């Protein structure tokens, strides 16, 4: 597996699709996703998937798979016991030949927990780390981007501090420019075939993340509709104006 999360294609953009079940993961692959983010409890913001789910998806999906490492719903400030659980979950990801991990830690003041995140990034090596939308709870996004870079994370998934990415395209564009080639800023939340081209034009990002919950309410129960929406999104993203 490619540990940088690259699909190995020559397409100009990378599309990561978030799923919380096997059928949705297969549908995303068929629809043209280049990478899968796998979690459980997607409607609650996502938590660490079970070993059984990891195994089942890894058996059927021939794409890079990144898994959410989040021991519970709620805030992103974790106890020592929860931190130890996250380390164990990273080890589990390696055993199942997962390609990357997605996590985010904040301190009690709502700032990026640089030290603990760096510890997990080092523990995950050689798997790349995506710092997830815990980032969007930070008050100073520009300063927090510099903090995320210090952790050693390879990517930052963000909606620009808003509920959805389309609400913050100008902010996302600024973050992409600030990051340069130091870290990949990946817009996500609320993206679909109808708005992805505007996101590309306004942000200049090279990677995009979508769960498509706004257009398919239950992907695991309706994989054919989910595949169709992923296909439409992939086609729109791959087109050039």
Secondary structure, DSSP 8 states (H G I E B T S, - for coil): --TT-------SSEEEEEESSHHHHHHHHHHT-SEEEE-B-GGGT-B---HHHHHHHHHH--SEEEEE--SSSS-S---HHHHHHHHHHHHHHHHTT--EEEE--B-TTSSB-HHHHHHHHHHHTTSEEEE-GGGGG-S-HHHHHHHHHHHT-SEEEE-TTSSSGGGGHHHHHHHHHHHTTSSEEEEESS--TTTHHHHHHHH--SEEEE--TTT-S-TTT-HHHHHHHHHHHHHHHH---
